[in-house]
Amino acid sequence: MSLRNVVERILGTLKARFCILLKPMYYDLETQALVIRALCCLHNFIAREGGTVDVLEDAEEEVEGK
């Protein structure tokens, strides 16, 4: 598998999970790189903790004291 295919697959996965990537970003290039890096970290966290967004909802409930 080529590096290009790997990168395209990763970006496709991120776009499917985070709709912010479906529209153009109007930030400077450095900020765009930081957004992508943060979304990769968030994706890996979600995958490691069970693979669903429910992990985030559970954390939100803990913060709100439910």
Secondary structure, 3 states (H helix, E strand, C coil): CCHHHHHHHHHHHHHHHCHHHHCCCCCCHHHHHHHHHHHHHHHHHHHHCCCCCHHHHHHHHHHHCC
